[in-house]
Amino acid sequence: AAASRPLLLCVIVMAHASAGAIAKPPPQVVIAGAGLQGAAVAYYLTQRGVRPILIEADKVAGAASGKGGGFLARDWGSGPTVQLHKQGFALHAELAEELGIASYRRLPVLRVTPGARSKKTIDICPWLDGDVADSDYMDKLGSAQVAPRELCEKLVEAAVAKGAELRIGKVQGVRTEPCEDGDADERVVAVLVDGEEVPCTHFVVCMGPWSACAAEWLRIPVPMTGVKSTSVVFRPSAEDLAEQPPQAGAKVAPSAVEPFALFCGEDDRFGTHLELYPRPNGEVYVCGIGGSQYVTPDELAAGEFAPGQVFPDPKRVDAAVAAVSQMSRVLGKRAPELTQACMRPCAPDALPMMGKVSTLEGAYLSAGHNCWGILWAPISGKAMSELIVDGEASCVNLGPFDPARFAPRQAGQQGGRGRKRGQTAVGEQW
């Protein structure tokens, strides 16, 4: 019996050590920004038992996450973004079922050539009934859509239902303390929100183009350009749709806007490179209407074009109406139901800045997702949640998106930042 005591004592000590490891408190996470990136991080953290605090300066989905088109393409990635496209696409289907996303659906993509109609014009899309030189299928199986505002709001609602907290306020900075057990000299211990400190062990910046404001807090360059663009939303009436002639083989005219995403070639008459996305609720979202404005990181940091203060360009609205009316008589019968503008966050190399910030322990950045922010949001949020909880991301390789890559010795090159299908430019470029 005496001989067995050391072994028993060892088992008891190991049991206590194991219990201590299990009882380790979850991280205290503060997320800046309640757009899709911040919403997705919050959602996936709550799936791991973490209850983050989500800080938003304006409102949930108040910027690009509420005003984007919501086009999703599985096979359009290249290099390091292939993983984001494929896994992001799969997660959207899962979220649509889990959260009841009514606006999610699969749809084919057409390539459209603007210009005069001829005998050679191929008609595929019934509401593309105006002057169109040609159209053909671009992607039949690997594309889908979602209304980003609905997705963002439901991600936040689901996170809050699992214990996350949403606060409206402006993040003004961080408080740090010396760090003795990490790679950085200091660690973040609190986030300053409207003059009050919010304690935390982990701080995630998901502020879109306004992440440029966090460069001083994070002590790294955040060269985020805001690409400000106008978009419009049409809504044809049932009467307008009923006036269309039936398609070949059909007995009656369509009673809804049939689901085809359109990528149109450049139209020099109007300075447009239209993208059109009909939605299940009857809306037709239109972007690619030219005239994008590039807002520098310094301008963003200075407070120009603050959240909620990004407005459409009336001249580009007129150009969009003229261009759409030429191609679609059914859409051109009515003025747009909505005109709006937003800013896409774009880094110099068109890749997101996503990962741990090496210069400040406990700080993280997930921003700069450019024109694929809606598609990439779920997989980005999942990867960031793994990084925070497990210390590394297992669902994707975050290496190519390291926020430290814009340190002076590793500065990237600017250019070619528009939407691409693989390496091929598709739609408006900036």
N, C-alpha and C positions, 0 to 999 in steps of 0.2 A: 504493500500500500504506500509506503514511504517513497518507493522508487517511482511510483506513478504521479506523485505530487508535482514535480517540475513540469512534466508534460501537461498536467491539468492547468497549472499556472500559465503555461505558454498559450494554451487554447483560450483561456480567459482573457489574457492580454490582447491576443489577436482579435478576439470578438469585440473587445472594447475599441480597438483601433478601427475595425471595420465599421462599427456603429458610428464612430466619430466621423469617418469619411462620408457615410450616408447622410449624416446630420449636417453636413457642411451647408451653410446658408446659400440660397441661390443668388446669383449676381443681381445687384441693383442697377437696372439699365434705364437710362434716359435717352430717348430718341428725338432728335430735332427734325421736324418735318413730317406732316401727315398726308403727303402725297403717296403714290403707289409704292415707292421704295420703302419709306418709313412704315407704311401700313403693312407691307409684306413682312418686314423684319419683326414688327410687333406681333403679327399673327403667328408666325412660325416660332417665335420665342414662347408664346403662350402654349403652343403645342408641346413644348418641353418643360412646362411648369414654371416658367419665368413670368413675372408680372411687370412689364415695363411701364414707364411713364412716357407718353407720347405728347410732345410739345408742338403746337402748330400756331404760327403767327396770324393766319387769316381764317381758314376753315378747311375741313377735310376735302381733299381733291379740288382745292381752290385755284390751282394753277394748271399746268399742262396735264396733270392726271385727271382733270375734269373736262378738258377741252381737246384732247387728242382724238385721233381717228379710231384707234383700237384694232388696227390690222395686225394679224398674227401669221407668221410664216415659219414653218418648221425647217425647211431646207435651204434657207437663204443666207445662212451664216458662212463665214470663211475663217480659217485659222482658229484663233482662240475663241471666237464667238460661236463656232459650230455647236459646242456644248450648251451654250446659253439658249440658242434657238431650239434645239431638239428637246432639251429637258424643260425649258420654259413652256414650250408648246404642250408638252404632255401634262405639266402641272396645271395649265389653264383648264384643260378638260376635267381634271380631278376637282379643281376648285368650283367649276361651274356646277358640278353635281353636288358637292359638299355644301356649298353656300346658296344654291338655288339662283345662279346668275342667269336671268331671263334673256339677256342680250347676247349670250354666247351662242355661236353656231358655226358650223363649217360652211365654206362657200368657195366657189372657183374664182380664179383671177383671170381677167382678160387684158391683153395688150391692145391699146386703141391708138390708131393713127388719125389725128385730126385732119380735116380737109374736105374738099368737095366729094360728095357721094358719086359713085359711078356704077356701071354694070358689074364691076369686079368687087364691089363692097360686099363683105360677108356679114350678114346680120346674125348675131348670137343673142345679144341682150335686148329684150323688147322695148325697154324705155330709152335705149340709145337710138332714137328715131329721127335724128336730125342729120346734119352734114358730118359724116364720118367716112374717111377714105377707106378704112379697113379695120378689122378686129380679128383677133385670134386668141386661142387659149394660151395662157402663160403658166398656170399652175392649177391643176384640177383637183389634186388630192391633199396637198400639204398646206392649206391655208384656212384660216378661220378669223373670227372677229369677236370683239367684246366691247361694250360701252365702258370706258375706263372709269367714269364716275361711279357707276353701279358697283363695279368690282372693288374700287377703293373704299367706298362706304361700307360694303359688306365685310371686307377684311377687317376694318376698324371695329365694326359692330361685333364681329365674332371674337376679336381680341379682347374687347371690353367685357364681353360676356364671360370670358375666362380669367378676368382679373386685371387686365391692363387698365390704365387710366389715361384719359384724354384731357389735356389742359390747353386752353387757348392763351397764348402769351408769346413774348418775343425772347428768344435766347440771346443773351448779351455777352456771354463769355463763360469761362470756366475758372474754378479754383483748383490749384494743384498743391501737392506736398512732395517733399523729397522721396524718391523711390530707392529702396536699398536692395530689393530682391527681383528687380526686373532689368530689361535691357536699356530702358530710358532712365534719365536722371530724375524725372518727376512723374508722378501719376495724377490723374484727374480724380478728385474726391467730391466735387460738386459742380453743378451747372447753374449759372446765374440766369434767372428768368424774371424779367420785369422787376429787377432789383432784389429778388429773393433767391437764396441758395436752395437748390434741390440736390440733396446728397445722392451720390451714385458711386458705383465701382466701375461702370462701363458707360461710355458716352458715344452714341452713334450719330454722325452727321448725315442726314438724308434730305438736304435742303435744295436739291436740284441745282439750277444755276446760282442760287444764292449761297451755295456751299463755298463760293469764293470768299464770302465774308468770314469763313472759319479758318482761313490760312493763318492768321495771327494766333488763334486759339490752339491750333494743332501743330504750329511751328514747322509747317511744310508748305511748299508752293501748291496752290490749288488753282491752276490756270483754266478756269471754267468760263467759257463764253456762253452767253445767252443768245440763242438764235430765235429772234422774235418774228413770228409769222401769223398771218391772218387766216382764218378759216370761216366757212359759212355752212349753214345747215338748211336744206330745203325740205319741205314736206308736201308732196303732191296730194291732192284730194282724191277721194274715190271717184268723183266725177271726172277728174283729169285722167285718171288711169283707165276709166271705162271708155274714153274716146280713142284709145289706141286701137289700131287694127289688130285682129288676132294673128298670132304667129302661125307659121305653116304647120298644119296638122291640128291646130287648136280650133275649137268651135266658138269660143268667146274670148274677149279681151281679158288680160290679167287684171285681177282686182287688188293686187298688192305690188309693191316694188320688188321685182324678183332679185334674189341675192347673187349679184355679181360684183366683185371688187374690180374697179377699173384703174389701170395705170396708163395714162395718156402720154403720147409723145409731146415734145415741145411745140407750142402754138405761138409763132412769132407775132401773129395779129394782136394777141392780148398779153404776151409775156408770161404765159402760164405753162405749167407742166402738171396738169390736173391729176389728182387721185380722188376717186369717188367711192364711198362706202355706204351702201344702203343698209339700214338697220332693221331689226325685226319689228320695231315700233312704228315704222313708216317713214322715219327720217332718212335723208340722204346727206351724209357728211362729205364736205368737199374741202380739200387742202391742195397744196402745191400751186398756189395762185400767184407766186412770185413776190418780189419786193421785200424779201426777208431783211431784217435789220440785225446787225451784230453788236451786241452789248458786251463791252469788255469787262474783265474781272474788276478793274478799278472802278468802273461805273456802277457795277452791282454792289461793290463794297461801300460805295459812297451813298447808296440808298436810292439810286435811280431805278425806275421800273420796279418798285417794291411789290411784294405779293398783293394781288387784288388791284394793282394799278397798271395793268398791261392791256392796252386797248387796240382794236382793229384799225387798219388803214383804210379809209373810205375809198381811196382810188383802187386798191386791190379788191375790195368788195365789188366795185363796179366791173372790174376786169373779170372776176370770177363769174358774175351773173351773165356777162356777155359771152364768155367762153362756153359756159354750160348751156345757155340758150341756143347756141349754134348746134350743139351736139344732141340736145334732148329737148324736143318741143314740150314734152309732158312736164319736165322740170322747169322749163323757162316760162311757164304760164303764170307763175306766182313769184313774188319777191321772196328772198330767203326768210325763213322763220327766225333765224338767229345769226348774228354776226359776232365774231369774237376773235381774240388773239391770245397766244401763250408763248412761252419761251422754252425751247428745248435746251437742256444743259449739254454742252459739247466740249470735251477736252481736245487738245491739239491733235491727238492721234485717233480721235473718234471712238476710243474705247473707254469703258467706265473706269472710274477710280473707286476701287472696291477692295477693302481689306483692313487689316490692322495698321494703325499709325505708329511707326517705329519710334518716333520722337517723343511720344507721350503715352505712358503706360495707361491702358484702359480706354484709349481713344480709338475710334473706328470711323471709316468713311465709306459711304455707298452713294455715289452720285455720278453724273456725267453719262447716263445711259442713252443719250442722243435720241434718234428717232425710233429706237427699239425699246424704249423704257417700259412700255406697257407689256410687251412680250417677255422681256427679261425680268420683270419685277418679281414674279413668284420664285424663280430659281435663285435670284439674287438674295431675296429675303431669307430663303431656306439656308443658303450658303453662309450668310452673315450670322444667322442664329446658331449654326453649327460652330462657327469660328468663336463666338462668344461663350457658348456653353461647353464645348469640347476642346477648345484651343486650336482647332483646325477645321477646315471645311472638307467634307468627304464627298459631297454630291457633285462638285465641280472643282476644277483647278483654278484657284484665284491668282496664281502667280503672275499671269500676264496683265493683271489689273491692279497691281501693287500701287498704292497711292504715292509711294516714294519715287516712282519712276521719273517724276518731273523735277527732281533735285537738279541743280544747275549742270552737273556733269552728265546727266542722262536726259537732257531736254529733248522732247520729241519734235516731229515735224508736222506742220499744219497742212490740211488739204484733203479733198476727197471724202468729205464727212457725211454725204447724203446716204439715203437708203440704198442698199446693194442686195443683189441676189447672187450670193457667192462673191466673186470679184467684179461682177458686172454692175455698173451704175444703173439704178432704176429710179425714175422720177427725178424730182428737183434735187440738185446738189448744192452744197454750201461750203 
